[in-house]
Amino acid sequence: MQKNNLTVTAPVIISYPEMAEATDPALLMTTSTGVKVYNGGFGSALAADPKDPNVFYLLTDRGPNVAGTITNSIIIGKSDFTPAIGKFRLKNGKLVLEQTIELKNNAGGKLTVCQTRLVLAQPARCPMI
């Protein structure tokens, strides 16, 4: 009979802050009325890096939008917005963006929010607002 020698290690206890916010979101656009729209919409999905407890991958929202006048419709404010995955590192209670991975099609072209059909009930209306 052969014995297996297993090494048991103590679990690593990680302490996260109750809240962390992204630093310095990029300016996406300024509307004709002077409203600044920032790319701070990461957080539609989140995955922790299994190899580094301080690294998280967050998916952007579909981009700047407002509710349309038709039930369950959305008007996309920046039709050429490319959804992306952000690689963030937790540093001193802040999520610091280290890398942006844009979503692309099989040919390598950037997807835009209107191409991804991220709106559930009604087709997205993609003119600028």
N, C-alpha and C positions, 0 to 999 in steps of 0.2 A: 504494500500500500504506500502511495506517495502522498506526502503532505504538501499543500500549497502554502507558500509564505506570502501572505497579503500584508501590504503596508497600509495602515489606516491613518489618514491625515485629518486633523481637526478642520471643521468647516471655516471658511473665511467669512468673517462678519463685516458687512459693508454698511456704512452709515451714510445715507443720502439726505440732502436737505429736504425740508417739506415742500419747497418750491424752488425751481431754477428757471431763469429767463434767458432768452437768447440775447447776445450782445450785438449791437450795430447792424440791424437788418439793412439790406441793400435797398436803395430807392429804385422802384420799378418804373414809375412814371409820375408826372404831374398833370393833373387834369386841366382842361381849358379854364376852369374857375380857380386854379391855383392849389387844389387839394393834392397833397403829396401821398402817394400810395407806396407803401413799403413791402418788401418781400419778407414778412415776418410770419407767414402762414405755414410754417412747418409744424407738424403735429397731428395730421390726419391719421397717421399710423406711426408706431414706435417699435423698435426692436433693439434690445440690448446686445452689445457685442459679447459673445460667450468667452472671448479670450481676454477682454479688458473691461472690468467693471465700471470704468469711467467713460466709456465710449458708447454712444447711442446713435442709431440711424433713424431719422424722422422723415416722413413723406410730407411734401407740401400739400396744401389745400389745392383746389382746382384753379386758384388765382383770384384776383379781386372780382367780386360779383355782388349783385343786389337781387332781392326778390323781384320777380316780374309781376305783371298785373294778371297773368293767367295763373290759375291754381297750380302750385308745385313747379312753377317755372323759375328759371334763374337767368338773369342777363349778365353775361360775361363782360367785365370791364376792360380786359386786355386780351384780345383774341389770339395774340401771338405768344401768350404766356406758355412756357414749357414747364410742366410739372417736374419735380426733381426730388431726389433723396439727398438729405443733408447728413453729413457725418459730423457729429458734435462730440466735444469732449467736455466733461464736467470739471471746471476749475474754479475753486473758491465760490461755489454756489451759483456760478454762471455757466450756461451752455455756450461754448465757443465753437463756432462753425469752422471746421477744418477743411472740408471738401464738399463740393456740390456735384452730384451725379445726375445729369439731365436724362430724362426718359427719352429713348430713341426708338425708331422703328427698325425693322430687320435690315434695311439698307443703310442704317446709320444716321438717318435724318432726324432732326428734333421733332418730337411730337408737340403739337399745340393742344391747348385745353379743348378746343372744338373738335379735334381729331380723336381725342380719347373717349369722348361721349361719357363724361363722368356725371352727367345729370340724369337722375333716375326717371322721373315721371314725364317730363316734356323735353324735347330736343333743346339744346342750349341755343340761345340767340346770341350771336357773337359780335354784333357791332359795338364800337367803343361807346361808353357812356360818358 
